Amino acid sequence: MKPNAIPFFLLAFVLGTWIIHHENLNRLIAAEHPVPESPRWLTYSGDKGPGAGKHIVLIAAEQEYRSEYSMPMLARLLSKHHGFHCTVLFSLNQDNDVDPTQKIRWEDKTVTHNIPGLEHLEKCDLLILFSRLISLPPEQLKHFYDYLDSGKPIIGIRTANHGFIGFDYTKDGKKIDFGEGVLGGSFRNHHGRWQQDSTRGIIVERNKTHPVLKGVKDIWGTSDVYRTYKEGGSLPEGCLPLVDGQPLMGRKHDDAVNSELIPLPVAWVKTWNGNTGHTARVFHVTMGSAQDFQSEGLRRLTVNAAYWCLHMEVDINNQSCMDIVGDYNPPDSGFAYKQLNIVPRKPSFYK
């Protein structure tokens, strides 16, 4: 052996040690959640998975469809099975309780809602929004306006398309309707019978190869179909429909089709450009009550959309795990708060 030669086994040992150290360092960095823990919101550190190092903010701020249950459930799933760091923000009352019974400004003109933690939108990678007719103070709305200009992606769920009252974002001097302009459609009416019909998702045949639909089967939920455009119209230009919703005659999986009502789009993708010109990917689904998310098909559709929104469609796996993590038995939708035992609770209740 030459005097300056390094034995192969020693070189292999050093290289192997460096690789192990490097991998452990990457895991440590990925495990560090970017948002500090707080009693006002929930944080979930990402486990192993393609999403390692990415951060998703989910917002539950509505009064009807039990997003305070579904957004933590999605956060647990995304972090445990797919590796994403997740933070769930809530609309809180003056006692810092999650309170879906809070009135909206149409019912009480003095109401102003409060979502602590919106500053974390600045450094997150994806926003999943489930709000309904909330009125926020200007300093909180600015976090949304800045996000719309950032070029970062958005997933809007059900009532997000009428998610705000007093939303004053403008582009080129024109006020933008968040539902119509950003998500691609605002709630116009229930297409069928509210709290009587359910929805069977039908994959749009011509777009069945889209990555968001990979492995998606048997979409069904107890919420009814929304109409988001005028009768005889269509989705706005630039929206690509992925799933149509067929109203059923009842709220059970195998109920008959309501033959008097045609299917309407319930999930689509599009892009959005804010004032800075940066292009963001957008996914909107008008299904999405907490009970709807008991459907694995809807969970897979939404998780796939998160990958697509983040330009990670190469990582979408039609066999990836979509199992619910922990218990998940959400109450029914609606405004019968006393009957449904909907009361103010601390964010930790939903962890």
HELIX and SHEET records of a PDB file:
HELIX    1   1 PHE A    8  ALA A   31  1                                  24    
HELIX    2   2 SER A   67  HIS A   82  1                                  16    
HELIX    3   3 LEU A  118  GLU A  122  5                                   5    
HELIX    4   4 PRO A  138  SER A  150  1                                  13    
HELIX    5   5 ARG A  158  HIS A  162  5                                   5    
HELIX    6   6 PHE A  178  LEU A  183  3                                   6    
HELIX    7   7 GLU A  205  ASN A  207  5                                   3    
HELIX    8   8 PRO A  211  LEU A  213  5                                   3    
HELIX    9   9 ASP A  292  GLN A  294  5                                   3    
HELIX   10  10 GLU A  296  CYS A  309  1                                  14    
HELIX   11  11 GLU A  313  ASP A  315  5                                   3    
HELIX   12  12 TYR A  337  LEU A  340  1                                   4    
HELIX   13  13 PRO A  347  TYR A  350  5                                   4    
SHEET    1   A10 LEU A  42  TYR A  44  0                                        
SHEET    2   A10 HIS A  85  PHE A  90 -1                                        
SHEET    3   A10 HIS A  55  ALA A  61  1                                        
SHEET    4   A10 LEU A 126  SER A 131  1                                        
SHEET    5   A10 ILE A 154  ILE A 157  1                                        
SHEET    6   A10 THR A 279  VAL A 285  1                                        
SHEET    7   A10 LEU A 264  ASN A 273 -1                                        
SHEET    8   A10 LEU A 240  PRO A 247 -1                                        
SHEET    9   A10 THR A 199  ILE A 203 -1                                        
SHEET   10   A10 TRP A 220  GLY A 221 -1                                        
SHEET    1   B 2 THR A 170  LYS A 171  0                                        
SHEET    2   B 2 LYS A 174  LYS A 175 -1                                        
SHEET    1   C 2 ASN A 189  HIS A 191  0                                        
SHEET    2   C 2 VAL A 225  ARG A 227 -1                                        
END                                                                             
